[in-house]
């Protein structure tokens, strides 16, 4: 049941971000994750 709640919360956030913020938060999150992965893989 908790997985359903998590999936619904994520879906609600994505729809809200897309409708009211033009995907700004999602875009920032993806950029930061990409930058972090690139930093970690450059250390290895």
C-alpha positions as CSV (number, residue, x, y, z in Angstrom):
1,X,0.0,0.0,0.0
2,X,2.8,2.4,0.8
3,X,4.2,1.9,-2.7
4,X,0.9,3.1,-4.2
5,X,1.1,6.2,-2.0
6,X,4.6,6.9,-3.1
7,X,3.8,6.4,-6.8
8,X,0.7,8.7,-6.4
9,X,2.8,11.4,-4.7
10,X,5.4,11.3,-7.4
11,X,2.8,11.4,-10.1
12,X,1.1,14.3,-8.5
13,X,4.4,16.2,-8.1
14,X,5.3,15.6,-11.8
15,X,1.9,16.8,-13.0
16,X,2.0,19.8,-10.7
17,X,5.5,20.7,-11.8
18,X,4.7,20.3,-15.4
19,X,1.5,22.4,-15.3
20,X,2.4,25.2,-13.0
21,X,6.2,25.5,-13.2
22,X,7.0,24.4,-16.8
23,X,9.0,21.4,-15.4
24,X,11.5,23.7,-13.6
25,X,12.0,21.4,-10.5
26,X,12.3,18.3,-12.6
27,X,14.8,19.9,-14.9
28,X,16.9,21.1,-11.9
29,X,16.8,17.7,-10.3
30,X,17.9,15.9,-13.5
31,X,20.7,18.4,-14.0
32,X,22.0,17.9,-10.4
33,X,21.8,14.1,-10.7
34,X,23.7,14.1,-14.0
35,X,26.3,16.4,-12.5
36,X,26.7,14.2,-9.4
37,X,27.0,11.0,-11.4
38,X,29.5,12.7,-13.7
39,X,31.5,13.8,-10.7
40,X,31.4,10.4,-9.0
41,X,32.4,8.5,-12.2
42,X,35.3,10.9,-12.8
43,X,36.7,10.0,-9.4
44,X,36.8,6.2,-10.1
